[in-house]
């Protein structure tokens, strides 16, 4: 008979059974301790994840506030630059158009117009007036083709607005665009469609000499 068979046939004593229960209980206690440690680790991990999430949310909110603040500052700066450019153009623009034969005597900045019934609204940066002819000038820091096209539409709207208000038959409207930087294609598009082009020249501004055969378009 082998030793293993001998051990299997040996009956357990009372003390042996107690020892088995004691060992089993120790294993259960060890398992429970490990479960508790794992639970504590999970709680700690969850706490850290919540802290990290809160920090991310806080940083995101602070970043969002900073972006909004920066955007407001940029918008304010852009508006200020726009005002400076408009004032620069308005400085001696009357004399420039008078030299072209327009008897303009008044210069109105930021001339807004609106008609709710027709759904017409807009603003003219500079409006020169002599009673019979009004010159509507769009001013940009950098003048591009899109700005020229937008001014075409603005002139058409102002024509309709003037007709409804009853002074359209008394005035002819001429368009002009201006910029401290004027893209070549923008200048070409404007002149091809009968609009004057104004550019910065030193401390003042000048009207770009129109090409041969140029005729100012009237709206």
C-alpha positions in Angstrom: 0.0 0.0 0.0 1.4 3.4 -0.9 1.9 6.3 1.5 -0.8 8.3 -0.3 -3.3 5.5 0.0 -2.4 5.3 3.7 -3.1 9.0 4.2 -6.4 8.9 2.4 -7.6 6.1 4.5 -6.5 7.8 7.8 -9.6 9.2 9.4 -9.6 12.9 10.2 -9.4 13.8 13.9 -11.5 16.5 15.6 -8.3 18.6 15.8 -7.6 18.1 12.1 -11.1 19.2 11.2 -10.7 22.3 13.3 -7.4 23.1 11.7 -9.0 22.8 8.2 -11.7 25.3 9.2 -9.1 27.6 10.7 -7.1 27.5 7.6 -10.2 28.1 5.4 -11.2 31.0 7.6 -7.8 32.5 7.3 -8.0 32.3 3.5 -11.4 33.9 3.6 -10.0 36.7 5.8 -7.1 37.2 3.4 -9.4 37.3 0.4 -11.7 39.8 2.2 -8.7 41.9 3.0 -7.6 42.0 -0.6 -11.2 42.8 -1.7 -11.2 45.7 0.8 -7.8 46.9 -0.5 -9.0 46.7 -4.1 -12.2 48.7 -3.1 -10.1 51.4 -1.4 -7.9 51.6 -4.4 -10.9 51.9 -6.7 -12.3 54.7 -4.5 -8.9 56.5 -4.6 -8.8 56.1 -8.3 -12.4 57.4 -8.6 -11.5 60.3 -6.4 -8.5 61.2 -8.5 -10.5 60.9 -11.7 -13.1 63.2 -10.3 -10.4 65.7 -9.3 -8.8 65.5 -12.7 -12.2 66.0 -14.4 -12.9 69.0 -12.2 -9.5 70.5 -13.0 -10.2 69.9 -16.7 -13.6 71.6 -16.5 -12.1 74.5 -14.5 -9.2 74.9 -17.0 -11.7 74.7 -19.9 -13.8 77.4 -18.3 -10.8 79.6 -17.6 -9.6 79.1 -21.2 -13.0 79.9 -22.6 -13.2 83.1 -20.6 -9.7 84.0 -21.8 -10.6 83.3 -25.4 -13.8 85.5 -25.0 -11.8 88.2 -23.4 -9.2 88.1 -26.2 -11.9 88.1 -28.9 -13.4 91.2 -27.3 -10.1 92.9 -27.3 -9.4 91.9 -30.9 -12.9 93.1 -31.9 -12.3 96.4 -30.1 -8.9 96.8 -31.7 -10.4 96.0 -35.1 -13.2 98.5 -34.6 -10.6 101.1 -33.5 -8.4 100.4 -36.5 -11.5 100.7 -38.8 -12.3 104.1 -37.2 -8.8 105.3 -37.8 -8.8 104.2 -41.4 -12.2 105.9 -42.0 -11.0 109.1 -40.4 -7.9 108.9 -42.6 -9.9 108.5 -45.7 -12.4 111.2 -44.7 -9.6 113.7 -44.0 -9.2 115.2 -47.5 -11.6 113.1 -49.5 -13.8 116.0 -50.3 -11.0 117.9 -52.0 -10.1 114.7 -54.0 -13.5 114.4 -55.5 -13.9 118.1 -56.0 -10.8 117.9 -58.1 -12.6 115.4 -60.3 -15.5 117.9 -60.8 -17.9 116.8 -58.1 -19.2 119.7 -56.1 -19.4 117.7 -52.9 -19.5 119.8 -49.7 -20.6 117.4 -47.0 -19.1 114.1 -45.6 -21.3 111.9 -43.3 -19.6 109.0 -41.6 -21.5 105.7 -40.8 -24.6 106.6 -42.6 -27.1 103.9 -41.7 -30.4 103.2 -43.6 -33.2 100.7 -43.0 -36.7 99.9 -44.3 -38.5 97.1 -42.5 -41.2 96.7 -45.1 -38.7 95.9 -47.9 -36.2 94.2 -45.6 -33.5 96.6 -46.5 -30.8 97.7 -44.2 -27.1 98.7 -44.3 -24.5 101.2 -43.5 -22.4 103.5 -45.6 -18.9 104.2 -44.2 -18.7 107.6 -45.8 -21.3 109.5 -47.8 -20.3 112.6 -49.7 -23.2 114.8 -50.8 -23.7 117.7 -53.2 -27.5 117.6 -53.4 -27.6 116.1 -56.9 -24.9 113.5 -56.6 -24.0 111.3 -53.5 -20.8 109.3 -53.4 -21.1 106.2 -51.2 -17.7 105.0 -50.0 -16.9 101.6 -48.5 -13.7 101.7 -46.3 -11.7 98.6 -45.4 -8.3 98.1 -43.8 -7.6 95.5 -46.6 -9.9 95.8 -49.6 -10.7 92.5 -51.4 -13.0 91.5 -54.2 -15.7 90.3 -51.8 -15.8 93.8 -50.3 -16.3 95.3 -53.7 -19.1 92.9 -54.5 -20.8 93.6 -51.2 -20.6 97.3 -52.0 -22.4 96.7 -55.3 -25.3 95.2 -53.3 -25.2 98.0 -50.8 -25.5 100.6 -53.5 -28.5 98.8 -55.0 -30.1 98.6 -51.6 -29.5 102.3 -51.0 -31.0 103.1 -54.4 -34.2 101.3 -53.5 -34.2 102.9 -50.0 -33.9 106.3 -51.5 -36.6 105.7 -54.0 -39.0 104.6 -51.3 -38.1 107.6 -49.1 -38.8 109.9 -52.0 -35.4 111.5 -52.6 -34.1 109.0 -55.1 -35.4 111.0 -58.1 -33.4 114.0 -56.9 -30.0 112.3 -56.5 -27.6 110.1 -58.5 -25.5 107.7 -56.6 -21.9 106.9 -57.4 -19.8 104.2 -55.7 -16.2 104.2 -54.4 -14.1 101.8 -52.3 -11.1 102.6 -50.1 -8.4 100.7 -48.2 -5.0 101.1 -46.6 -4.2 98.0 -48.6 -6.0 97.4 -51.9 -5.7 94.1 -53.7 -5.1 94.5 -57.4 -8.0 92.3 -58.4 -10.3 94.3 -56.1 -9.2 97.6 -57.7 -9.7 96.1 -61.2 -13.1 94.8 -60.3 -14.2 98.1 -58.9 -13.0 100.2 -61.8 -14.4 97.7 -64.4 -17.8 98.3 -62.8 -17.6 102.1 -62.7 -16.5 102.6 -59.1 -13.6 104.8 -57.9 -10.8 103.3 -55.9 -9.1 105.2 -53.1 -5.8 104.1 -51.5 -3.6 105.4 -48.8 -0.8 107.6 -50.0 1.7 108.6 -47.3 -0.3 110.5 -44.6 -3.2 111.2 -46.9 -5.2 109.2 -49.5 -5.5 109.4 -53.2 -7.9 108.3 -55.8 -6.4 105.8 -58.2 -6.3 107.2 -61.7 -9.1 105.4 -63.6 -8.2 103.5 -66.7 -8.8 105.0 -70.1 -12.5 105.1 -71.0 -13.6 104.9 -67.4 -17.1 106.1 -66.7 -18.5 106.4 -63.2 -21.5 104.2 -62.9 -24.6 105.7 -61.4 -27.1 103.9 -59.3 
